[in-house]
Amino acid sequence: MAPIRSPREALARLKNLGMEVEALRQSQKQQTKVSTTHARELKLLRSEVNQLLGQVEHLVSALAAETHARELVKSEVERNAASKASVARLEQAVRRLEHPVSEVPNGVVAVSTEPDDEAMPPRLYLAMEDELRGDPVDISQRQRPYVERFAELLPSGARIADLGCGRGEFVQALSAAGLTPIAVDTNTDAIEEIRQSGIEAINQRADRFLREQPDDSLHGISAFHLIEHIPTDAMVRLFEESFRALRSGGVFVLETPNPENIRVGAHTFWLDPTHLKPVPPLLIDTLLRASGFEIVDSLRLSAYPDFERLLAEHSGSELWEQAVRSLYGPQDFGIVAAKPRQ
């Protein structure tokens, strides 16, 4: 600090110092006021933050509650949907119990009487038959033994209903033999083609057709490759209804893939997606007898081409014969039954 040289200079300096002190005091006062304002603002901010935190916590809780509620609703909806599906299945089962017999596209009997949305279209099924079943002329030749049995056991002009007639090979053969066939099938395309040939053809389920027939009204009934499409209880009802509808001495003929042939039971049987299960010959025989029929004849037909040659290679060997029959033997089993004469 510079030395004071006069009283005037001292007074001036004092005055300046006083002014500086006052300025400092005013500045401190202003800072104190600002600090107080800042503290008040900070307190308000803290209060707002706390309020916001409370609101956030409330929103989080509400969101958790809403999520839980949504999960409960979703679970309830799923349970209701499952319950509805279960009820639908139960209702369908009840309908099946109330109306146990119906048909699939080729005219065979099935479990449900309700229309099957997944059923194979008629034209597609006919195309599949053309590819897998074989040429109609060949089929007619294979069915010749059954035509002969009908002709031997029944009078000329006898009315014979062919259930699940398919392409109509058998009804054509019956007509050519002087018998009166009735073609029954739900395949509209097949029925229309048969009608064009002049043969009576009915577009109807086999079970309904049988139920509508009076007692003792038909001379004969045939069912080729039909029973493998139906459960056992429906097959029993089919046999019983056929027995009722047949006249005294009436003839019932059926044919089905022969599961005694391992290649049939394990492979070729399943080429038809509408097949349900193979039916063993002994079971067919037993159920027909239980339904009141007498067994006239049983046939095992359509062996593989090498069957006879292979059998002869080791004649006298029982094991060899069993192996050949199981692999190359008849692919079809047929049975001819009759209603006893009264």
C-alpha positions as CSV (number, residue, x, y, z in Angstrom):
1,M,0.0,0.0,0.0
2,A,1.3,3.5,-0.8
3,P,2.1,5.9,2.1
4,I,-0.4,8.6,3.0
5,R,1.0,12.0,2.5
6,S,-1.9,14.2,3.7
7,P,-5.1,14.2,5.7
8,R,-7.1,14.9,2.6
9,E,-5.6,11.8,1.0
10,A,-6.4,9.8,4.1
11,L,-10.0,10.9,4.1
12,A,-10.3,10.1,0.4
13,R,-8.9,6.7,1.0
14,L,-11.2,6.1,3.9
15,K,-14.1,7.2,1.8
16,N,-13.1,4.8,-1.0
17,L,-12.6,2.0,1.5
18,G,-16.0,2.7,2.9
19,M,-17.5,2.5,-0.5
20,E,-15.7,-0.7,-1.2
21,V,-16.9,-2.2,2.1
22,E,-20.5,-1.1,1.3
23,A,-20.2,-2.7,-2.1
24,L,-18.9,-5.9,-0.6
25,R,-21.7,-5.8,2.0
26,Q,-24.3,-5.3,-0.7
27,S,-22.7,-8.1,-2.8
28,Q,-22.8,-10.4,0.2
29,K,-26.3,-9.5,0.9
30,Q,-27.3,-10.2,-2.7
31,Q,-25.4,-13.5,-2.7
32,T,-27.2,-14.4,0.6
33,K,-30.5,-13.6,-1.1
34,V,-29.6,-15.6,-4.2
35,S,-28.5,-18.5,-2.0
36,T,-31.8,-18.4,-0.2
37,T,-33.7,-18.3,-3.5
38,H,-31.6,-21.2,-4.8
39,A,-32.2,-23.2,-1.6
40,R,-35.9,-22.5,-1.9
41,E,-35.9,-23.6,-5.6
42,L,-33.8,-26.6,-4.7
43,K,-36.3,-27.6,-2.0
44,L,-39.2,-27.2,-4.5
45,L,-37.3,-29.2,-7.1
46,R,-36.7,-32.0,-4.5
47,S,-40.4,-32.0,-3.7
48,E,-41.3,-32.2,-7.4
49,V,-38.8,-35.0,-7.9
50,N,-40.3,-36.9,-4.9
51,Q,-43.7,-36.4,-6.3
52,L,-42.6,-37.7,-9.7
53,L,-40.9,-40.7,-8.1
54,G,-44.2,-41.4,-6.3
55,Q,-46.1,-41.2,-9.5
56,V,-43.5,-43.5,-11.3
57,E,-43.8,-46.0,-8.5
58,H,-47.6,-45.9,-8.8
59,L,-47.4,-46.3,-12.5
60,V,-45.0,-49.2,-12.2
61,S,-47.4,-50.9,-9.7
62,A,-50.4,-50.2,-11.9
63,L,-48.5,-51.6,-14.9
64,A,-47.6,-54.7,-13.0
65,A,-51.2,-55.1,-11.9
66,E,-52.4,-54.6,-15.5
67,T,-49.8,-57.1,-16.8
68,H,-50.9,-59.6,-14.1
69,A,-54.6,-59.0,-15.1
70,R,-53.8,-59.5,-18.7
71,E,-52.1,-62.8,-17.9
72,L,-55.1,-63.8,-15.9
73,V,-57.4,-62.8,-18.8
74,K,-55.2,-64.7,-21.3
75,S,-55.1,-67.7,-19.1
76,E,-58.9,-67.6,-18.6
77,V,-59.4,-67.2,-22.4
78,E,-57.1,-70.2,-23.0
79,R,-59.0,-72.3,-20.4
80,N,-62.3,-71.2,-22.0
81,A,-61.0,-72.1,-25.5
82,A,-59.8,-75.5,-24.2
83,S,-63.1,-76.0,-22.4
84,K,-65.0,-75.1,-25.6
85,A,-62.8,-77.5,-27.6
86,S,-63.5,-80.2,-25.0
87,V,-67.2,-79.5,-25.1
88,A,-67.1,-79.7,-28.9
89,R,-65.3,-83.0,-28.8
90,L,-67.8,-84.3,-26.2
91,E,-70.7,-83.1,-28.4
92,Q,-69.2,-84.8,-31.4
93,A,-68.7,-88.0,-29.3
94,V,-72.3,-87.9,-28.2
95,R,-73.4,-87.4,-31.8
96,R,-71.3,-90.4,-32.8
97,L,-73.0,-92.5,-30.1
98,E,-76.4,-91.3,-31.2
99,H,-75.7,-91.8,-34.9
100,P,-72.8,-94.2,-35.0
101,V,-72.6,-95.1,-38.7
102,S,-71.8,-93.0,-41.7
103,E,-69.5,-93.0,-44.7
104,V,-66.3,-91.7,-46.2
105,P,-66.1,-90.6,-49.9
106,N,-66.0,-94.0,-51.5
107,G,-69.2,-95.0,-49.8
108,V,-67.9,-97.0,-46.8
109,V,-69.1,-96.8,-43.3
110,A,-67.3,-94.5,-40.8
111,V,-67.8,-93.5,-37.2
112,S,-69.2,-90.0,-37.5
113,T,-72.4,-89.0,-39.2
114,E,-71.3,-85.4,-39.5
115,P,-69.8,-84.1,-42.8
116,D,-66.0,-84.4,-42.8
117,D,-64.4,-81.1,-44.0
118,E,-61.1,-83.0,-44.5
119,A,-62.7,-85.8,-46.5
120,M,-61.1,-86.6,-49.9
121,P,-62.9,-85.0,-52.8
122,P,-64.9,-87.6,-54.8
123,R,-62.9,-87.1,-58.1
124,L,-59.6,-87.3,-56.2
125,Y,-60.7,-90.6,-54.6
126,L,-61.6,-92.0,-58.0
127,A,-58.3,-91.0,-59.3
128,M,-56.5,-92.7,-56.4
129,E,-58.6,-95.8,-57.0
130,D,-57.6,-95.8,-60.7
131,E,-53.9,-95.6,-59.7
132,L,-53.8,-98.0,-56.8
133,R,-56.8,-100.4,-57.1
134,G,-56.0,-101.4,-60.7
135,D,-57.7,-101.5,-64.1
136,P,-61.5,-102.0,-63.9
137,V,-61.2,-105.0,-66.3
138,D,-58.7,-106.7,-64.0
139,I,-60.9,-106.0,-61.0
140,S,-63.9,-107.5,-62.7
141,Q,-61.8,-110.7,-63.3
142,R,-60.8,-110.8,-59.7
143,Q,-64.4,-110.5,-58.6
144,R,-65.7,-113.2,-60.9
145,P,-65.7,-115.8,-58.1
146,Y,-68.2,-113.7,-56.2
147,V,-70.4,-113.2,-59.2
148,E,-70.5,-116.9,-59.7
149,R,-71.5,-117.5,-56.0
150,F,-74.4,-115.1,-56.3
151,A,-75.5,-116.7,-59.6
152,E,-75.3,-120.2,-58.0
153,L,-77.1,-119.3,-54.8
154,L,-79.8,-116.8,-56.0
155,P,-82.5,-116.8,-58.7
156,S,-82.1,-114.9,-61.9
157,G,-82.9,-111.2,-61.5
158,A,-82.2,-111.3,-57.8
159,R,-81.8,-107.8,-56.2
160,I,-78.3,-107.3,-54.9
161,A,-77.1,-104.1,-53.1
162,D,-73.4,-103.3,-53.5
163,L,-72.4,-101.1,-50.6
164,G,-69.6,-98.7,-51.3
165,C,-69.7,-99.7,-54.9
166,G,-66.8,-97.3,-56.0
167,R,-66.3,-97.3,-59.7
168,G,-69.0,-99.9,-60.2
169,E,-67.0,-102.9,-61.5
170,F,-69.0,-105.4,-59.5
171,V,-72.5,-104.0,-60.3
172,Q,-71.6,-104.1,-64.0
173,A,-70.5,-107.8,-63.6
174,L,-73.7,-108.6,-61.7
175,S,-75.8,-107.0,-64.4
176,A,-74.0,-109.0,-67.1
177,A,-74.8,-112.2,-65.2
178,G,-78.5,-111.5,-65.3
179,L,-78.8,-110.2,-61.7
180,T,-80.3,-106.9,-60.6
181,P,-77.7,-104.8,-58.9
182,I,-78.2,-101.6,-56.8
183,A,-75.1,-99.4,-56.5
184,V,-74.8,-97.6,-53.2
185,D,-72.2,-94.9,-52.6
186,T,-71.7,-91.4,-51.4
187,N,-69.2,-90.6,-54.2
188,T,-71.4,-88.4,-56.4
189,D,-69.0,-88.7,-59.4
190,A,-69.0,-92.5,-59.2
191,I,-72.8,-92.7,-58.8
192,E,-73.3,-90.5,-61.8
193,E,-71.1,-92.6,-64.0
194,I,-72.9,-95.8,-63.0
195,R,-76.3,-94.2,-63.6
196,Q,-75.2,-93.4,-67.2
197,S,-74.7,-97.1,-67.7
198,G,-78.4,-97.8,-66.9
199,I,-77.9,-99.4,-63.5
200,E,-79.8,-98.2,-60.5
201,A,-77.4,-96.1,-58.4
202,I,-78.2,-94.5,-55.1
203,N,-76.2,-91.6,-53.7
204,Q,-76.5,-92.4,-50.0
205,R,-74.6,-93.7,-47.0
206,A,-74.6,-97.4,-46.6
207,D,-76.0,-97.4,-43.1
208,R,-78.9,-95.2,-44.1
209,F,-79.6,-97.3,-47.1
210,L,-79.7,-100.5,-45.0
211,R,-81.9,-98.9,-42.4
212,E,-84.4,-97.9,-45.0
213,Q,-84.7,-101.4,-46.4
214,P,-87.7,-103.5,-45.1
215,D,-87.0,-106.7,-43.3
216,D,-86.3,-109.7,-45.7
217,S,-86.3,-107.4,-48.7
218,L,-83.0,-108.0,-50.5
219,H,-81.6,-111.2,-52.1
220,G,-78.0,-110.2,-51.7
221,I,-75.6,-107.7,-50.3
222,S,-72.0,-107.2,-51.2
223,A,-69.3,-105.0,-49.5
224,F,-66.0,-104.9,-51.2
225,H,-63.1,-103.3,-49.4
226,L,-65.4,-101.5,-47.0
227,I,-65.0,-103.0,-43.5
228,E,-61.3,-101.9,-43.3
229,H,-62.6,-98.3,-43.1
230,I,-64.8,-98.7,-40.0
231,P,-64.4,-99.6,-36.3
232,T,-65.4,-103.0,-35.0
233,D,-68.7,-101.8,-33.4
234,A,-69.8,-100.2,-36.7
235,M,-68.8,-103.4,-38.6
236,V,-71.0,-105.5,-36.2
237,R,-74.0,-103.1,-36.8
238,L,-73.3,-103.4,-40.6
239,F,-73.5,-107.2,-40.3
240,E,-76.6,-107.1,-38.2
241,E,-78.5,-104.7,-40.5
242,S,-77.5,-106.7,-43.5
243,F,-78.8,-109.9,-41.9
244,R,-82.1,-108.1,-41.1
245,A,-82.5,-106.8,-44.6
246,L,-81.8,-110.0,-46.4
247,R,-84.4,-112.5,-47.3
248,S,-84.3,-116.1,-46.0
249,G,-81.5,-117.7,-47.9
250,G,-80.1,-114.3,-48.9
251,V,-76.3,-114.0,-49.5
252,F,-73.8,-111.6,-48.0
253,V,-70.4,-111.2,-49.6
254,L,-67.5,-109.1,-48.5
255,E,-63.8,-108.7,-49.4
256,T,-61.1,-107.0,-47.6
257,P,-57.2,-106.7,-47.7
258,N,-55.7,-109.9,-46.3
259,P,-53.5,-109.0,-43.3
260,E,-52.2,-112.7,-43.2
261,N,-49.9,-111.4,-45.9
262,I,-47.3,-109.3,-44.1
263,R,-46.6,-107.1,-47.1
264,V,-50.3,-106.2,-47.2
265,G,-50.8,-105.6,-43.5
266,A,-47.5,-103.6,-43.1
267,H,-47.4,-101.7,-46.4
268,T,-49.9,-101.8,-49.2
269,F,-52.9,-101.6,-46.9
270,W,-51.8,-98.1,-45.8
271,L,-51.6,-96.7,-49.4
272,D,-55.3,-95.8,-49.0
273,P,-55.4,-92.9,-46.5
274,T,-59.0,-93.6,-45.6
275,H,-58.2,-97.1,-44.3
276,L,-58.7,-97.5,-40.5
277,K,-57.3,-100.9,-39.7
278,P,-56.8,-104.3,-41.2
279,V,-59.4,-106.9,-40.2
280,P,-58.2,-110.5,-39.6
281,P,-60.2,-113.3,-41.4
282,L,-60.9,-115.2,-38.2
283,L,-62.5,-112.1,-36.7
284,I,-64.7,-111.6,-39.7
285,D,-65.8,-115.2,-39.6
286,T,-66.6,-115.0,-35.9
287,L,-68.6,-111.7,-36.1
288,L,-70.6,-113.0,-39.1
289,R,-71.6,-116.1,-37.2
290,A,-72.4,-114.1,-34.1
291,S,-74.7,-112.0,-36.3
292,G,-76.7,-115.1,-37.4
293,F,-75.0,-115.9,-40.7
294,E,-73.9,-119.3,-41.9
295,I,-70.5,-119.3,-43.6
296,V,-70.8,-120.7,-47.2
297,D,-67.3,-120.2,-48.4
298,S,-64.1,-118.2,-47.7
299,L,-61.7,-117.2,-50.4
300,R,-58.1,-116.0,-50.5
301,L,-57.4,-114.3,-53.8
302,S,-54.8,-112.3,-55.7
303,A,-51.6,-113.8,-54.6
304,Y,-48.3,-112.3,-55.9
305,P,-47.2,-113.5,-59.3
306,D,-44.3,-115.6,-57.9
307,F,-46.4,-117.3,-55.2
308,E,-46.8,-120.7,-56.9
309,R,-43.3,-120.9,-58.2
310,L,-41.8,-120.1,-54.8
311,L,-44.0,-122.6,-53.1
312,A,-42.8,-125.3,-55.4
313,E,-39.1,-124.5,-54.9
314,H,-39.0,-126.3,-51.5
315,S,-42.2,-128.3,-51.4
316,G,-42.6,-130.2,-48.2
317,S,-40.9,-127.6,-46.0
318,E,-43.5,-126.2,-43.7
319,L,-41.4,-123.3,-42.6
320,W,-40.7,-122.3,-46.3
321,E,-44.4,-122.6,-47.1
322,Q,-45.3,-120.3,-44.2
323,A,-42.7,-117.8,-45.2
324,V,-43.9,-117.7,-48.8
325,R,-47.6,-117.4,-47.9
326,S,-46.7,-114.6,-45.5
327,L,-44.8,-112.6,-48.1
328,Y,-46.2,-113.7,-51.5
329,G,-49.6,-115.2,-50.6
330,P,-53.2,-113.9,-51.3
331,Q,-53.6,-110.2,-50.9
332,D,-57.4,-110.3,-50.5
333,F,-59.6,-112.2,-48.2
334,G,-63.3,-112.8,-49.1
335,I,-66.1,-114.6,-47.4
336,V,-69.6,-115.7,-48.6
337,A,-72.2,-116.0,-46.0
338,A,-76.0,-116.8,-46.1
339,K,-79.0,-116.1,-44.0
340,P,-80.4,-119.5,-42.9
341,R,-83.5,-120.5,-44.7
342,Q,-86.7,-120.6,-42.6
